[in-house]
């Protein structure tokens, strides 16, 4: 039997999370191959439709990495996103998709290892949950 390789979409803000990603590269840490990252200006700009579309396009898990609430350049971006994610989780549950397939994380700019740990956490979660369809 072939090992399940989940397709994972990771959105990340161009501020703190982007800096953490750069630090991880300088540390020579790498993301799992099955993760596709998408840079966004601010997590607060990510809409419900974007999150649902990722699942519609075949993602087995989706996660968003943004700033800490006290260091968001746009002041309330991650807070707005968390409310949207709770809404999307309810929709996912209603259509028979485990809400745990969608997560939000906050990371400080210099924390490259944390950026990689988050990706690995989502990979492990997706493997535990199995294929979405």
N, C-alpha and C positions, 0 to 999 in steps of 0.2 A: 504494500500500500504506500502510495506517495505521501510524503509529509505535506501538511497544509501550510502554505505560505500566504498569510493574509496580506491583503492590499490595504494599506493604511495611508490616510491623508492627514498631514499635520500643517495647520495654519500657524504662522508665527508673526508677531508684530515686528515692524522694522526698527524698533527702538531697543528695549531691554533684551527681548528674546533673540533678536538678530545679533546683538553684541555677544550674548552667551553662545550662540552658534559659532561665531567667529573665534571665540576663545577655545571652543571644543576643537575646531580645526587646527588651531595653533598647538594644542595639546596632542595632536595627532589621534584624536578620538574620531570614530566614524559611526554613522547611523546605520541601522540595519537596512539592507538593500530594498526591502519591501515597503519602505516609507518614502512617500513623495511629499516634499515640503513646498508650501506656497507662502510667500512673503506677502503681508498685507500692511498698509500704513499704520493701522491701529486696530486692535481687536474689537473696539467699539463700532467699527465700520462693517464688521462681518454680520450679515443678515441671516435670518432663519432659512431663507431660500438657498443660500450658499451651503449651509450645513446639510440640508436635506438633499441637495443636488449631489453632494459627494457620495452619499449612500446610494442614491439613484444610479450613479455612474459606477457602482460596483465596489465601493469601499467596504471593508469588513469592520473598520473602526476609523473614527475621526477624532482628532484632538486639536486643541488650540493652546498655544503658549503665548502668554502676554506678560505685561509688567506686573509688578506688585501693585496693589491698590494705592499705596502711598507714593509711588514713583512713576505713575502714568503721565507721560508728557501731555496727554490730552485730558487729564484729570479724572475722567470717569469711564474711560474706554472699557477696562476689564469688568467694571461693575455692570455696565450696560450689557456686555456680552454674557455674563453669568445669568442674567435674567432671561436672555434669549435662549441660552442653552437649556435652562430648566423647561422652557416652553417646548423646545424641540424634543427633549427627552419624553415629555408627555405624548407628543405626536408619535414618536418611535414606538412607545409602548402600545399605543392604540392600533398601530399597524403590524404589531407582532415582532418588532425588532427590540432586542434587549437595550434598554437605555444606557447601560454601562459601556456600550460601544462608543459613546460620546463623552469626552472629558475636557475640562479646562484646567490649565496649570498656570501658575505665576512663577516667574524666575527673575532673579537679579542679573544684571548685565554681565558681571564677571564670572558667572557660574556655569562654565562650559560642561563640567561633569554632570551637573543637574540637567542640562539640556539633553544630554545623551541618556541619562537615567530615565527621563520622562519617555523618550522614544522607546526604550527597552521595556518599560512598564506597559506601554500601550501594545507593543508587540506580544508580550506575554499574555495580556488580557485578551487580545484577539485570538490567540492560539487556544486559550482555555474555552472561549465562547464558541469557537469553531466557525466554519463558513456561514455567511449570513443567509445564503439561499441554497 
